[in-house]
Amino acid sequence: MAAVIKQNADSETLLLVATRSREPGKGQWDLPGGYVDPGESAETALNRELKEEIGVEPNSSQYLTSFPNVYPYKNVVYTTCDMVFIVTLDDDAQIVADDDVESLSWMPLNEIDLNGFAFESTKQAVAALRAHLG
């Protein structure tokens, strides 16, 4: 599951982009998020993963879309389905990179080069957000 966390600054939309600190895709971009644990709902997992990776839970979330993904990890290739949520944070939220996130950056949504992302599903998620916002 992934979170597209956006904010509006002046007349452009900014997206919170994480740089991965671990393989697969170390040094490449990703969206905050992670796996749904057994017995967890997608929404509960979203709250937990955001707390772990950026230090805050969302103020609100709305399901956007989903995409299949392939995630190679420790010589095993996992086939997953990435659910994408549009997330808002409190205005005074203090985000910090933690867990498997090296750094966090606010980037202009319409200027992001999708090739910087580690996973195809993440590229598709950002493209879906662009289409959704029109």
C-alpha positions as CSV (number, residue, x, y, z in Angstrom):
1,M,0.0,0.0,0.0
2,A,1.2,3.5,-0.8
3,A,0.3,7.0,0.2
4,V,0.3,10.0,-2.2
5,I,0.7,12.8,0.3
6,K,0.1,16.1,-1.3
7,Q,0.0,19.7,-0.3
8,N,-0.8,22.8,-2.3
9,A,1.8,25.6,-2.3
10,D,1.1,28.8,-4.2
11,S,-0.4,27.5,-7.4
12,E,1.2,24.1,-7.6
13,T,0.6,20.7,-6.0
14,L,3.6,19.2,-4.1
15,L,4.0,15.5,-3.5
16,L,5.9,13.9,-0.6
17,V,8.6,11.6,-2.1
18,A,10.7,9.2,-0.1
19,T,14.2,8.1,-1.0
20,R,14.7,4.4,-0.2
21,S,17.4,3.4,2.3
22,R,17.3,-0.3,1.5
23,E,17.2,-2.7,-1.4
24,P,15.3,-3.2,-3.6
25,G,15.7,0.2,-5.1
26,K,18.1,1.7,-2.6
27,G,18.6,5.4,-3.4
28,Q,15.6,5.6,-5.7
29,W,12.3,7.2,-5.0
30,D,9.2,5.7,-3.5
31,L,6.0,6.7,-1.8
32,P,5.6,6.2,1.9
33,G,3.8,3.0,2.6
34,G,4.4,-0.8,3.0
35,Y,2.8,-4.1,3.6
36,V,-0.5,-5.0,5.2
37,D,0.2,-7.4,8.0
38,P,-2.0,-10.5,8.6
39,G,-5.2,-9.4,10.4
40,E,-4.8,-5.8,9.5
41,S,-7.1,-3.6,7.3
42,A,-5.5,-1.5,4.6
43,E,-6.4,1.6,6.5
44,T,-4.8,0.4,9.7
45,A,-1.7,-0.6,7.8
46,L,-1.6,2.8,6.1
47,N,-1.7,4.5,9.5
48,R,1.0,2.2,11.0
49,E,3.3,2.5,8.0
50,L,3.1,6.3,7.9
51,K,3.8,6.5,11.6
52,E,6.9,4.2,11.1
53,E,8.2,5.9,7.9
54,I,7.4,9.6,8.3
55,G,6.5,9.9,12.0
56,V,2.9,11.0,11.7
57,E,-0.5,9.4,11.0
58,P,-2.8,10.8,8.3
59,N,-5.5,13.3,9.1
60,S,-7.6,11.7,6.4
61,S,-7.2,9.2,3.6
62,Q,-9.1,8.3,0.4
63,Y,-8.7,5.2,-1.7
64,L,-7.4,6.2,-5.2
65,T,-6.5,3.0,-7.2
66,S,-4.4,-0.1,-7.1
67,F,-1.7,-1.7,-9.3
68,P,0.0,-5.1,-9.5
69,N,3.7,-5.0,-8.4
70,V,6.7,-7.3,-8.3
71,Y,8.9,-7.0,-5.2
72,P,12.2,-8.9,-5.2
73,Y,13.5,-9.4,-1.7
74,K,16.2,-11.7,-0.4
75,N,16.2,-14.0,-3.4
76,V,12.4,-14.3,-3.4
77,V,10.1,-12.4,-5.9
78,Y,6.8,-11.4,-4.3
79,T,3.8,-10.6,-6.4
80,T,1.8,-7.9,-4.7
81,C,-1.1,-5.6,-5.3
82,D,-0.3,-2.0,-4.3
83,M,-3.3,0.0,-3.0
84,V,-2.9,3.7,-3.4
85,F,-4.5,6.3,-1.0
86,I,-4.6,10.1,-1.2
87,V,-3.5,11.3,2.2
88,T,-3.7,14.6,4.0
89,L,-1.7,15.5,7.0
90,D,-2.4,18.0,9.7
91,D,-1.1,21.5,8.7
92,D,1.4,21.4,11.6
93,A,2.6,17.8,11.0
94,Q,6.3,17.4,11.6
95,I,7.5,14.7,9.2
96,V,10.8,12.9,9.7
97,A,12.4,10.1,7.6
98,D,12.6,6.9,9.6
99,D,12.5,3.1,9.2
100,D,13.5,2.3,5.6
101,V,13.3,5.9,4.4
102,E,16.6,7.7,3.8
103,S,15.1,11.1,3.2
104,L,11.8,12.9,2.4
105,S,11.3,15.7,-0.2
106,W,8.3,17.8,-1.3
107,M,8.4,17.9,-5.1
108,P,6.2,19.7,-7.6
109,L,3.8,16.9,-8.9
110,N,3.9,18.0,-12.5
111,E,7.7,18.2,-12.6
112,I,8.5,14.7,-11.2
113,D,10.4,12.4,-13.5
114,L,8.6,9.1,-13.1
115,N,11.8,7.2,-14.0
116,G,13.3,8.2,-10.6
117,F,10.9,5.8,-8.8
118,A,12.1,2.3,-7.9
119,F,8.8,0.4,-8.8
120,E,6.5,0.4,-11.8
121,S,3.5,0.5,-9.6
122,T,4.7,3.7,-7.9
123,K,5.2,5.4,-11.3
124,Q,1.6,4.4,-12.1
125,A,0.4,5.7,-8.8
126,V,1.9,9.2,-9.4
127,A,0.5,9.2,-13.0
128,A,-3.0,8.2,-11.6
129,L,-2.8,11.1,-9.1
130,R,-1.9,13.5,-11.9
131,A,-4.9,12.2,-13.9
132,H,-7.2,12.4,-10.9
133,L,-6.3,16.0,-10.2
134,G,-6.7,16.9,-13.8
